[in-house]
């Protein structure tokens, strides 16, 4: 009797032309994008009020007595005093912890480019990183003093070194794999343990290929050891396990919304992924499985994998003579252009009301940069002009992010310094009740400032923070109150004694 053979993953049968030599124009474009990305990453780091959520909790923990229980908090505890010599502004203390986050993000990009060039080709690697840099949300995590980018560095290094070790048979990568597992486990032990279980599943299914067994044991062992010694990181990062509600859908939402400037390429990428995964094409199976696992593990690597799909389609669109998903790219790009116009109109209306005068002009410049380059991208897509299509899509995201931090954010920052205004109304330090991480994360902005002012933080304190819309300014009860913004929404913040 004939035995039914198991179908194996195969490489795509589509034409695969050799790599096109990089022109001087392309190299200039890449370096210009690197400059825009770094400018947006580093600007405002020394004057930005602590961001609500993960950064507020992380900085408060670094200033608290329990800073030694979590290694990233210990590092921040050492770096915080270095900013005192720069300025009397309390926000300058946060400069070096934020620069460390930016360093982890740049290091993640370096290793990703170095190793994905071997896996997927130099052109796809460059395009994917450019698309990731054009994301509206991913670069933000390099501006806040949390361990999110350290986890991203570890998870990215885990995936790429694992693929090089198991598929390219580069035996030396097992050492790099162990180092990146350790870094990821220090930052986010539970998420890293879940990613390690993916390696275990691969080892089970690849019973005849023992190259997956060693990484599986290394990943699970290191993750469990760090988790036992250090414990989970809690609310000290933006993406972690332990919230009352899972944030998997939030990661999916922000990961896809952040790629709005590249919507046409992303939609075509998902369509191409599904089509080729059915044919067991290796690239699609690897990326598809990694996307599912990183999403469930709440890893920022998911956002990069979405960018990888977009970058792959940018290559195929202009290299394959019969690219099958042109209609997806064109239709989605036109819809995105219309949505961008409506969004720009609403943004300018809100900017004129909230920040009249200079704030409106700043928002106008940001909206104009997004829409004009999106229009150039659409013209390039329909006219088969590679420079316009790729340059417009990427720059619409990068310049929008840069203009936000350079032009728009200073107007927002003026009203985000409410913790200092609240402290100026209080005479003696006391004990502050820690806000609920799920329902009152906006209030966590104040935690590091109260710690620097000598206040103690406790689950049951003598004072508590609360907030309400500005329209409800006639709140009953005693306590100091100021107006400000958590991020964009105007709110009234109240510091009152606990009854």
QUITA-V745643 format. One record per pair of residues at least 4 apart in sequence whose ideal C-beta (glycine too) atoms are under 6 Angstrom apart, sorted by sequence separation. I is the first residue (numbers start at 0). J is the second residue. D is the distance in Angstrom with one decimal. If there is no record, write none. Layout:
i	j	d
I	J	D
I	J	D
This chain:
i	j	d
21	25	4.9
38	42	6.0
43	47	4.7
50	54	4.2
51	55	5.5
53	57	5.8
93	97	5.7
110	114	6.0
111	115	5.5
115	119	5.3
119	123	4.3
156	160	5.7
157	161	6.0
161	165	6.0
162	166	5.2
163	167	4.6
172	176	5.9
184	188	4.8
187	191	5.8
201	205	5.8
214	218	5.9
216	220	5.9
225	229	5.5
232	236	5.5
246	250	5.9
250	254	5.7
252	256	5.9
253	257	5.8
261	265	5.6
272	276	5.9
283	287	5.7
289	293	5.9
312	316	5.9
314	318	5.7
315	319	5.0
326	330	5.8
349	353	5.8
350	354	5.5
351	355	6.0
354	358	2.1
367	371	5.7
378	382	5.7
385	389	5.9
386	390	5.4
387	391	5.5
390	394	5.7
394	398	5.3
398	402	5.9
401	405	5.9
402	406	5.1
403	407	4.8
404	408	5.1
408	412	5.9
417	421	6.0
435	439	4.6
436	440	5.9
445	449	5.7
467	471	4.3
21	26	5.6
49	54	5.4
61	66	5.2
86	91	4.0
116	121	4.7
164	169	5.8
275	280	3.8
293	298	4.2
379	384	4.1
403	408	5.9
434	439	3.7
449	454	4.0
484	489	5.8
49	55	5.1
66	72	4.7
67	73	5.6
85	91	4.7
131	137	5.8
163	169	4.5
205	211	4.8
316	322	5.4
66	73	5.7
140	147	4.5
141	148	5.3
184	191	4.5
232	239	5.6
258	265	5.0
276	283	4.3
293	300	4.6
294	301	4.9
315	322	5.7
467	474	5.8
116	124	4.4
140	148	5.4
164	172	4.1
183	191	4.2
275	283	3.9
276	284	5.6
293	301	4.1
350	358	5.4
351	359	4.5
379	387	2.7
380	388	4.8
434	442	4.0
49	58	5.7
82	91	4.4
115	124	4.3
163	172	4.6
164	173	5.5
202	211	4.1
350	359	4.9
378	387	5.6
379	388	3.3
434	443	5.7
482	491	5.6
483	492	5.8
66	76	4.3
82	92	4.2
201	211	5.0
202	212	5.0
231	241	5.9
61	72	4.7
272	283	5.0
276	287	5.2
480	491	5.8
481	492	5.6
60	72	4.6
82	94	4.6
112	124	5.3
160	172	4.3
350	362	3.4
375	387	5.1
376	388	5.7
379	391	5.8
79	92	5.0
82	95	5.8
202	215	4.2
480	493	4.5
61	75	3.7
81	95	4.9
290	304	4.8
61	76	4.6
160	175	4.5
161	176	5.8
272	287	5.5
289	304	5.8
347	362	5.7
376	391	3.1
478	493	5.0
479	494	4.7
112	128	5.8
160	176	4.2
198	214	5.3
199	215	4.6
346	362	5.7
375	391	3.5
376	392	4.3
478	494	5.5
78	95	4.0
198	215	4.4
478	495	3.0
78	96	5.0
286	304	6.0
431	449	5.2
372	391	4.6
472	491	5.3
476	495	5.7
108	128	5.8
198	218	5.0
346	366	5.5
469	489	4.7
75	96	4.4
157	179	4.8
372	394	4.7
373	395	4.6
442	464	4.5
469	491	5.7
156	179	3.1
157	180	5.7
195	218	3.5
343	366	3.8
372	395	3.7
431	454	5.0
433	456	5.4
195	219	4.7
466	490	4.8
467	491	5.2
428	453	3.9
430	455	4.6
431	456	5.6
433	458	5.8
153	179	4.8
369	395	5.2
428	454	4.7
466	492	5.3
195	222	4.9
343	370	5.4
418	445	3.9
430	457	5.3
432	460	3.6
465	493	4.8
153	182	3.9
154	183	5.2
431	460	4.9
153	183	2.5
192	222	4.0
368	398	4.3
369	399	4.4
418	448	4.0
422	452	5.3
430	460	4.0
434	464	6.0
464	494	5.9
191	222	4.8
339	370	5.3
368	399	5.7
430	461	4.8
431	462	5.3
432	463	4.2
429	461	5.0
462	494	5.9
150	183	5.5
429	462	5.5
339	373	5.3
365	399	5.8
368	402	5.4
462	496	5.7
463	497	5.3
150	186	3.9
461	497	5.8
104	141	3.5
149	186	4.0
150	187	4.1
184	221	5.7
188	225	5.0
336	373	5.3
365	402	4.0
176	214	5.6
180	218	5.1
184	222	4.8
188	226	4.1
364	402	5.7
365	403	5.6
101	141	4.4
146	186	3.8
177	217	5.2
181	221	5.5
268	308	3.0
100	141	5.3
180	221	4.7
184	225	3.8
268	309	5.4
336	377	5.4
189	231	5.4
364	406	5.7
365	407	5.6
46	90	5.4
104	148	4.3
107	151	5.2
111	155	5.4
118	162	5.8
265	309	5.0
268	312	4.8
441	485	3.7
103	148	3.9
107	152	4.1
114	159	3.9
165	210	4.6
187	232	6.0
264	309	3.9
267	312	4.7
332	377	5.0
361	406	3.9
362	407	5.8
45	91	4.9
103	149	4.8
106	152	5.6
110	156	5.5
165	211	5.5
361	407	4.8
97	144	4.9
250	297	5.6
254	301	5.4
258	305	5.6
96	144	3.5
100	148	4.9
107	155	5.1
254	302	4.6
261	309	4.7
264	312	4.6
332	380	5.5
45	94	4.3
103	152	4.9
264	313	5.8
44	94	5.4
93	144	5.6
189	240	4.3
246	297	5.9
254	305	5.6
329	380	5.7
328	380	5.9
358	410	4.3
44	97	4.6
161	214	5.4
271	324	5.8
270	324	5.5
424	479	3.8
354	410	4.5
267	324	4.1
270	327	5.5
421	479	5.7
238	297	4.5
267	327	4.3
421	481	5.2
40	101	5.2
266	327	5.3
267	328	4.8
420	481	4.4
417	481	5.0
263	328	4.2
266	331	4.5
417	483	2.8
263	331	4.1
317	385	4.9
75	144	6.0
262	331	5.1
263	332	3.7
414	483	5.2
415	484	5.3
414	484	4.6
262	335	4.3
421	494	5.3
71	146	4.1
417	492	5.2
313	389	5.7
58	144	5.7
57	144	5.8
57	145	4.8
54	143	4.2
147	236	5.0
54	144	5.4
146	236	5.3
147	237	5.5
54	145	5.5
145	236	4.9
53	145	4.4
50	143	5.1
197	292	4.5
36	132	4.4
32	129	5.7
40	138	5.8
40	141	5.2
194	296	5.2
193	296	4.1
18	122	5.7
190	296	4.5
190	297	5.7
190	298	5.5
70	185	5.2
136	253	5.0
136	257	3.6
135	257	4.3
134	257	4.2
134	258	5.9
133	260	5.6
130	261	5.6
261	392	5.2
260	395	4.3
260	396	3.7
154	298	4.9
155	300	5.6
154	300	4.4
151	299	4.3
137	302	4.7
131	303	5.1
60	235	5.7
131	306	3.9
130	306	3.8
56	234	4.3
57	235	4.3
56	235	5.4
127	306	5.3
130	309	4.5
127	307	4.3
130	310	4.9
53	236	5.0
127	310	3.5
53	237	4.0
126	310	3.3
52	237	5.8
123	310	5.6
126	313	4.9
123	311	5.5
123	314	5.4
122	314	5.5
243	437	4.7
242	437	5.6
234	436	4.2
133	393	4.7
133	396	3.1
129	393	5.0
133	397	5.0
132	397	5.9
11	280	4.4
9	279	5.4
8	279	4.5
10	281	5.4
8	281	4.9
8	284	5.4
16	318	5.6
39	400	4.8
43	404	5.4
35	397	4.7
39	401	4.0
42	404	5.0
38	401	5.6
42	405	5.8
32	397	5.9
39	404	5.3
43	408	6.0
35	401	5.3
48	415	4.3
48	416	5.5
62	447	5.8
56	443	5.3
59	446	3.6
52	440	4.7
55	443	3.2
59	447	5.0
62	450	4.0
51	440	5.5
55	444	4.9
58	447	3.8
51	441	4.7
55	446	5.1
59	450	5.6
51	443	5.4
51	444	4.6
49	444	5.2
49	447	5.3
51	485	5.2
